[in-house]
């Protein structure tokens, strides 16, 4: 039967035109039509044109074949271009890795660690990871051999294996594999499953705590909850002469060998809007470099000549690090004349109205002991490492600190950008050198005495983030080992204190255990130990929602305060798990008083500052006709090019623990392919690559 002819059927049978755009300008644009068009033409023409129709169809097929050939050639050209780009990118990455490894130094260098720590303690953690890696490689080889031989044996089947004497070498291998299966089923799987279930429970508890904090932050925003001072500062006339609204304030700037940032921090503090008669600035220099000491002392003298009330103090014996420095400064006889003390680290640049926005909260609020401001970062977009740090710290300030300050009036003092009532410091016992987190120590002791804290999320103080992984790693080690030292030392005082039961519970279970101990513990144990083990011991299982969905949800909540960093959510999740190695090692050192727990290394600064702030400060100085040495402010304001700094030789460190864990996770990902576990495979693969990049120090800046 002949096909029906009609305009409606013609529309149904017409082929869809395909336009192919060729990359080469010499190639033309072709249209591919359906062979059915030629069939319709042949039917309409009739029998007398049958031969001509067959010729037309043949020509159309030849034309379409040529056009399809051009399309295939175009796709092949694009594929070759992609392969060439990938190959060149791989060569560049490999070359960068080779150069960095060649110029790198391992973290076994004794200069990196404190002299009190023995080499045996230092290498014990790494030796355990290395032994675990060797065992996983052996097990992977055994599992691959079993997979190729088809030995998919269960626990019941292994009981009926023949003895090796009856089957020779093959029987020996099967018996060996069967014995391994029986051993892991009876002795490894039960405790591993128990550990996995325990980590999952801790994971869920910690996730619930984080969710509650986020809900509290949402409630604060929804209701517009914000600390409001009962009275504002005085008028500009009072600013010149001083008055009741401008109490006596002592400003302290502790620093140690920080010649990159001392000028801008001293300049920012000396430009605070506060009566000169009611403010005194102490530059507490612990530098052991004579050149740095001379530079800082010269800068202080220049500001003294300009009329600023500023003094320079230097300790010959640097006992107690920052806590000892602050304690020594508070012992000066003139401190009794001041009511409040403000602390700024050397890389912090407060705005001129900082004191006007913080000190008024103390008026008519005798129970208030601390007002803490938020940090902002001038180099948050410098590299991937600073972006990931910014995500963490934005969540810490906007969620943790703000919620705790609004609902329970307690949080950990951040060590800088805060105003203390001197009476509260003295009531809490003053600065103590017993831990490396003197700021958290004084906050806990003041809280036990009944003092209240306020966090101001809208008052910011600019500072720097560590730009190299080496500096960030040392900072995180101190921040996580110190709380464990403090928990061990302050637990008896917490139990004996007169504060309420719920405040004691919050301090012990939430502040210390859950947020300082549990988070690094389960993150390292669950994702770096238990998950790889479950690949070799499939009888113990981790659900996909534990590996993928819950971590992704928690990362999404963490990134909400820094919404612009949302494209970095996957690197953030992987990097946080990578940092769990350093944090886990730190909490173990703090709990068991290992040598590295008392290591204090000043975080390396780069001296970056906001160019806009420097320009405005330069214009202000020029307007007031001050001749004070600032970091090339006049040249910056006039747009003159700055002389380039002398290039320093830089190198990378090779981190053995991270590299060993990278190969362990990659080995486990290869094992997961045998059992076709998709989500587990991808997680282990990308997490292993993350450990590899960090282990080769390919994240952040190089170290001078």
WOGI-V631143 format. One record per backbone hydrogen bond with DSSP energy under -1.0 kcal/mol. NH is the residue of the N-H (numbers start at 1). CO is the residue of the C=O. Records with the same first field share a line. If there is no record, write none. Layout:
# WOGI-V631143
NH=CO / CO
This chain:
# WOGI-V631143
10=6
11=7
12=8
13=9
27=24
37=34
39=35
40=36
41=37
42=38
43=39
44=40
45=41
46=42
50=47
53=49
54=50
55=51
56=52
57=53
58=54
59=55
60=56
61=57
62=58
63=59
64=60
65=61
66=62
67=63
68=64
69=65
70=66
71=67
72=68
73=69
74=70
75=71
76=72
77=73
78=74
79=75
80=76
81=77
82=78
83=79
84=80
85=81
86=82
87=83
88=84
89=85
90=86
91=87
92=88
93=89
94=90
95=91
96=92
97=93
98=94
99=95
100=96
101=97
102=98
103=99
105=652
107=654
109=106
112=109
117=114
122=118
123=119
127=123
128=124
129=125
130=126
131=127
132=128
133=129
134=130
135=131
136=132
137=133
138=134
139=135
140=136
141=137
142=138
143=139
144=140
145=141
146=142
147=143
148=144
149=145
151=146
152=150
153=151
158=154
160=157
166=163
168=164
172=168
173=169
174=170
175=171
176=172
177=173
178=174
179=175
180=176
181=177
182=178
183=179
184=180
185=181
186=182
187=183
189=184
192=188
193=189
194=190
195=191
196=192
197=193
198=194
199=195
200=196
201=197
202=198
203=199
204=200
205=201
206=202
207=203
208=204
209=205
210=206
211=207
212=208
213=209
214=210
215=211
216=212
217=213
218=214
219=215
220=216
221=217
222=218
223=219
225=220
239=235
240=236
241=237
242=238
246=243
249=278
250=340
251=280
252=342
253=282
255=284
261=258
262=258
265=261
266=262
267=263
268=264
269=265
270=266
272=269
273=352
274=272
278=275
280=249
281=309
282=251
283=311
284=253
285=283 / 313
286=255
293=289
294=290
295=291
296=292
297=293
298=294
299=295
300=296
301=297
302=298
303=299
304=300
305=301
306=302
307=304
308=303
310=308
311=281
313=283
319=317
324=320
325=321
326=322
327=323
328=324
329=325
330=326
332=329
335=332
337=334
338=335
339=248
340=248
341=420
342=250
343=418
344=252
348=345
349=462
354=351
357=353
359=355
361=358
362=359
365=362
368=365
369=452
370=452
371=419
372=454
373=417
374=459
376=461
378=463
382=379
387=383
388=384
389=385
390=386
391=387
392=388
393=389
394=390
395=391
396=392
397=393
398=394
399=395
400=395
401=396
402=397
403=399
404=400
405=401
406=402
407=403
408=404
410=404
417=343
419=371
420=341
421=369
422=339
425=421
426=422
427=423
428=424
430=425
441=437
442=438
443=439
444=440
445=441
446=442
447=443
448=444
450=447
451=446
452=367
453=409
454=370
456=372
461=374
462=349
463=376
472=468
473=469
474=470
475=471
476=472
477=473
478=474
479=475
480=476
481=477
482=478
485=481
486=482
487=483
488=484
489=485
490=486
491=487
494=490
495=491
496=492
504=500
505=501
506=502
507=503
508=504
509=505
511=506
512=507
513=508
514=509
515=510
516=512
517=512 / 513
518=513
519=514
521=517
522=518
523=519
524=520
525=521
526=522
527=523
528=524
530=525
531=526
533=529
534=530
537=533
540=537
547=543
548=544
550=545
552=548
553=549
554=550
555=551
556=552
557=553
558=554
559=555
565=562
566=563
568=565
569=566
572=568
573=569
574=570
575=571
576=572
577=573
578=574
579=575
581=578
583=579
584=580
585=581
586=582
587=583
588=584
589=585
590=586
591=587
592=588
594=589
597=594
598=595
599=596
614=610
615=611
616=612
617=613
618=614
619=615
620=616
621=617
622=618
623=619
624=620
626=621
632=630
636=632
637=633
638=634
639=636
640=635
651=703
654=105
655=695
659=655
660=656
661=657
662=658
663=659
664=660
665=661
666=662
667=663
668=664
669=665
670=666
671=667
672=668
677=672
681=677
682=678
683=679
684=680
685=681
686=682
687=683
688=684
689=685
690=686
691=687
692=688
693=689
694=690
695=691
696=692
697=694
698=693
701=467
703=651
